[in-house]
Amino acid sequence: MASMRRRVGSYICSELCGSVMNQRLYSSRVDWKQLRPMILKRIKNRAQDYPVKRMIPVAEEVFEAREIVTRGVSALLQVVPVHSCKFCPEVHIGALGHQMKSCHGFKRMIKDQPHKWGPGCLNDILVPVESFHLENTFQDEIKHDQRFDFPRVPAVLELCNQAGADIPDEVWHTDGTLSTTVRGNDENPATFLPEELRFIGQRTIEAWERLRLGVTKLLLVYPSKVCEHCSEVHVGLSGHKARMCGVFKFQGWRGKHKWKKAGVDDLVPPKIVWHQRPHDPPVLVDSGRDYYGHAPAVIELCMQVGARAPPKYHCMMKAQGLAPPIK
């Protein structure tokens, strides 16, 4: 019995000593004032490696794909009717707006209400995402008092600019006014042949896929941040210090953002809409919402003119799904 106790005691001591030996002890005697110049020097030396030369063609391809998508969607909006809810961000692409009771109002104080449809515009299909325009990737953080000293530009253009793409000056000045001039459901729509519309739609889908793939590649090299509580995006190493977070239950933070790593959906939102299949009724009703599919707004807009959607969206669209029962 005594030998058993000695064995157990030695085993416990060995385990405790082993756990203590494996622990990493940190000293609190670090002089951060001496380390700060070293850290700043490493950051300055790192800036010499950017922009990465191998990523410059990717940035230029993303810029070209974005221009093709913008022009294609602008052309299709003159032919395909697009409806936008007046009280929520819901969008429907088709001749008649759906009858889903999913409107939550402007301040999300109501729910399960029918939508009030109005004419849609370019911003309803291509959701604008803006960020601060930086002089270089490794510049100092933007303080709250400096928020008006830096212009706001589209986040994708800022990402391409930091990646080394050559962006003309007229693009920076005209990009913000394009969305206000292009609206759908015009009284005098442009005339296109069916073959031309199909070609524009297919080219727009291909450019949309290249755009998202290129942004995914650029985000692996050039870090970007997005706020966890709002849709604010910052293209750079660390988020800015401007207190612009508008989530009311986090007002104790004085409007500070809580940053996390951004993804392709944060810079290029897909804007999911209801997809109307050939065997669905002319007007989507609320009772059949479990049977209907979804699709990104750009894909749905191009499919309205005869373009073919990539196979990866077929599951989302429920292409082979059943139609709702007729009552």
C-alpha positions in Angstrom: 0.0 0.0 0.0 2.8 2.4 0.9 4.6 1.6 -2.4 1.4 2.4 -4.3 1.2 5.8 -2.6 4.8 6.5 -3.4 4.2 5.7 -7.1 1.1 7.9 -7.2 2.9 10.7 -5.5 5.8 10.5 -7.8 3.5 10.4 -10.8 1.6 13.5 -9.6 4.9 15.4 -9.0 6.2 14.5 -12.4 3.0 15.7 -14.0 3.0 19.0 -12.1 6.7 19.6 -12.7 6.3 18.8 -16.4 3.4 21.3 -16.8 5.4 24.0 -15.0 8.4 23.3 -17.2 6.4 23.5 -20.4 4.9 26.9 -19.5 6.3 30.0 -21.1 7.0 32.8 -18.7 6.7 36.4 -19.9 8.7 39.1 -18.3 7.1 42.5 -17.6 10.4 44.4 -17.8 10.2 45.0 -21.5 11.0 48.6 -22.5 8.5 49.4 -25.2 10.0 52.8 -25.9 13.1 51.0 -27.2 11.2 48.5 -29.2 8.9 51.1 -30.9 11.7 52.5 -33.3 12.5 48.9 -34.2 8.9 48.1 -35.0 8.5 51.3 -37.1 11.7 50.5 -39.0 10.4 47.0 -39.9 7.1 48.5 -41.1 9.0 51.0 -43.2 11.2 48.4 -44.7 8.2 46.2 -45.4 6.7 49.0 -47.4 9.5 48.7 -50.0 8.2 45.3 -51.1 4.8 46.8 -52.1 3.1 46.8 -54.5 3.8 43.2 -55.4 4.7 43.0 -59.1 3.0 39.7 -59.6 -0.3 41.1 -58.4 -0.3 44.1 -60.7 -1.9 42.2 -63.6 -4.6 40.8 -61.2 -5.4 44.3 -60.1 -5.7 45.6 -63.6 -7.9 42.7 -64.5 -10.2 43.4 -61.6 -10.4 47.1 -62.7 -11.3 46.1 -66.2 -13.9 43.5 -65.0 -15.5 46.1 -62.8 -15.9 48.5 -65.7 -17.4 45.8 -67.9 -19.9 44.9 -65.1 -20.9 48.5 -64.6 -21.5 49.1 -68.3 -23.3 45.8 -68.7 -25.7 46.4 -65.8 -26.3 50.0 -66.9 -27.3 48.8 -70.4 -29.6 46.0 -69.1 -31.3 48.3 -66.7 -32.7 50.1 -69.7 -34.5 46.9 -70.9 -35.2 44.7 -67.8 -37.6 46.1 -65.2 -36.1 46.3 -61.7 -38.2 47.1 -58.6 -36.9 48.4 -55.3 -38.8 48.7 -52.0 -39.3 52.2 -50.7 -38.8 51.2 -47.1 -36.2 48.4 -47.1 -33.3 47.2 -49.3 -35.4 44.5 -51.0 -35.0 44.3 -54.8 -37.0 42.3 -57.3 -36.1 41.8 -60.9 -39.0 41.1 -63.2 -42.1 42.5 -64.8 -44.1 42.5 -61.5 -42.9 42.8 -57.9 -43.3 39.8 -55.7 -45.9 39.6 -52.9 -43.6 38.3 -50.2 -44.4 39.8 -46.8 -40.8 40.4 -45.8 -40.6 44.2 -45.4 -39.1 45.2 -42.1 -39.2 49.0 -42.7 -36.4 51.6 -42.6 -35.6 51.2 -38.9 -36.5 47.5 -38.6 -39.3 48.3 -36.2 -41.9 46.2 -38.1 -41.8 42.9 -39.9 -43.9 40.7 -42.2 -45.3 43.6 -44.2 -45.8 43.8 -48.0 -43.4 45.8 -50.0 -44.0 49.2 -51.6 -42.3 48.9 -55.0 -40.6 51.7 -56.9 -38.2 51.9 -59.8 -34.8 50.5 -59.2 -31.4 52.0 -60.1 -27.8 50.9 -60.5 -27.1 51.0 -56.8 -29.8 48.4 -56.2 -27.9 45.9 -58.3 -24.3 46.9 -57.5 -24.3 47.9 -53.9 -21.8 50.7 -53.4 -19.0 50.1 -50.8 -16.7 53.0 -50.1 -13.6 53.4 -48.1 -11.0 56.1 -47.4 -8.5 56.8 -50.2 -5.0 56.4 -48.8 -1.8 57.9 -50.2 0.0 54.6 -49.5 -0.7 51.3 -47.8 1.6 51.9 -44.8 0.7 55.4 -43.9 -0.4 56.4 -40.4 -3.9 55.6 -39.1 -6.6 58.1 -39.9 -7.7 59.8 -36.7 -11.3 60.9 -36.0 -10.4 64.6 -36.6 -8.9 63.7 -40.0 -11.9 61.9 -41.4 -12.8 64.8 -43.8 -9.2 65.1 -45.0 -9.3 61.9 -47.0 -11.8 61.4 -49.9 -14.2 58.4 -50.0 -13.8 56.2 -53.0 -15.1 52.7 -54.0 -13.4 50.0 -52.0 -12.6 47.9 -55.1 -10.9 50.8 -56.8 -8.9 51.6 -53.6 -7.8 47.9 -53.4 -6.7 48.0 -57.1 -4.9 51.3 -56.6 -2.9 49.9 -53.6 -2.2 46.8 -55.7 -0.5 48.9 -58.4 -3.2 49.3 -61.0 -3.1 52.4 -63.2 -6.5 54.0 -62.6 -7.3 57.2 -64.7 -8.2 60.4 -62.8 -11.6 60.7 -64.5 -12.7 57.4 -63.0 -12.2 58.7 -59.4 -14.3 61.8 -60.2 -17.1 60.2 -62.3 -17.7 57.0 -60.4 -19.8 58.5 -57.7 -22.1 60.3 -60.1 -22.7 57.3 -62.4 -25.2 55.6 -60.0 -27.4 58.7 -59.8 -27.6 59.1 -63.6 -28.4 55.5 -64.5 -31.8 54.3 -63.4 -34.0 51.5 -64.6 -37.5 51.5 -66.1 -36.8 54.6 -68.3 -39.6 56.0 -70.3 -37.5 55.8 -73.5 -35.5 52.6 -73.2 -32.7 51.8 -75.6 -33.3 49.4 -78.4 -31.2 46.2 -78.5 -31.6 43.1 -80.6 -32.1 39.8 -78.6 -28.7 38.6 -79.7 -27.0 41.8 -78.4 -28.8 41.5 -75.1 -27.8 37.9 -74.7 -24.2 38.8 -75.5 -24.1 41.7 -73.0 -25.6 39.5 -70.3 -23.2 36.7 -70.8 -20.2 39.0 -70.9 -21.4 40.7 -67.7 -21.7 37.4 -65.9 -18.2 36.4 -67.0 -16.8 39.8 -65.9 -18.7 39.4 -62.6 -17.0 36.1 -61.9 -13.6 37.5 -62.8 -14.2 40.5 -60.5 -15.0 38.3 -57.5 -12.1 35.9 -58.2 -9.6 38.8 -58.6 -10.7 40.5 -55.4 -10.3 37.2 -53.5 -6.7 36.9 -54.8 -5.9 40.6 -53.9 -7.3 40.1 -50.4 -4.7 37.4 -49.8 -1.9 39.9 -50.3 -3.4 43.3 -49.4 -5.2 43.2 -46.0 -8.6 44.8 -45.6 -10.9 45.3 -42.6 -14.6 45.4 -42.1 -16.6 46.4 -39.0 -18.4 43.6 -37.2 -21.4 45.9 -36.3 -21.8 47.9 -39.5 -20.8 47.7 -43.2 -17.8 50.1 -42.9 -14.8 48.8 -45.0 -11.2 50.0 -44.7 -8.5 48.9 -47.2 -5.2 48.9 -45.3 -3.2 47.2 -42.6 -5.4 48.4 -39.7 -8.7 50.1 -39.5 -9.1 53.8 -39.1 -9.9 55.6 -35.9 -12.9 57.6 -37.2 -15.9 57.1 -34.9 -18.6 56.5 -37.4 -20.2 53.2 -36.3 -23.9 53.7 -36.3 -25.1 50.6 -34.3 -27.1 52.2 -31.5 -26.7 49.4 -28.9 -22.9 49.9 -29.1 -23.0 53.7 -28.4 -20.9 53.0 -25.3 -17.9 52.6 -27.6 -18.5 56.3 -28.8 -18.9 55.1 -32.4 -15.7 53.1 -32.6 -15.5 50.3 -35.1 -14.7 46.7 -34.2 -12.6 45.5 -37.1 -12.2 42.0 -38.5 -10.7 40.6 -41.7 -12.8 41.5 -44.7 -13.9 39.0 -47.4 -14.9 39.3 -51.0 -18.6 39.6 -50.0 -17.7 42.7 -48.0 -16.1 44.5 -50.9 -18.4 43.1 -53.7 -21.8 42.3 -52.1 -23.8 39.8 -54.2 -27.2 41.3 -53.3 -29.3 38.2 -53.2 -32.8 38.4 -54.8 -35.6 36.0 -55.5 -35.2 33.8 -58.6 -38.3 33.2 -60.7 -38.1 29.9 -62.5 -40.0 29.0 -65.7 -42.5 26.8 -63.8 -43.2 29.4 -61.1 -46.3 31.6 -61.2 -46.1 35.0 -62.9 -46.2 36.7 -59.4 -44.3 35.1 -56.5 -46.7 34.8 -53.6 -45.9 34.6 -49.9 -47.2 31.1 -49.5 -44.6 29.6 -51.8 -41.5 31.1 -50.4 -40.2 27.7 -49.3 -40.2 26.6 -53.0 -38.6 29.6 -54.7 -34.9 30.0 -55.2 -32.4 32.9 -54.9 -29.7 34.3 -57.1 -27.3 37.3 -57.0 -28.9 40.4 -58.5 -26.3 40.6 -61.3 -26.8 36.9 -62.3 -30.6 37.3 -62.2 -30.5 40.4 -64.2 -28.4 38.8 -66.9 -30.6 35.7 -67.0 -33.6 37.8 -67.8 -32.1 38.4 -71.2 -31.1 34.8 -71.9 -27.7 34.5 -70.4 -26.7 31.2 -68.8 -25.8 31.2 -65.1 -22.7 29.3 -63.9 -23.5 25.8 -62.5 -22.4 26.8 -59.0 -25.6 28.9 -58.6 -28.0 26.1 -59.6 -28.4 24.9 -56.1 -29.2 28.3 -54.8 -31.7 28.9 -57.6 -33.4 25.5 -57.0 -33.4 25.0 -60.7 -34.7 21.5 -60.5 -37.0 22.2 -57.5 -40.7 21.7 -57.4 -43.2 24.4 -57.9 -45.5 25.5 -55.0 -48.8 23.7 -54.9 -51.8 25.4 -56.5 -54.5 26.4 -54.1 
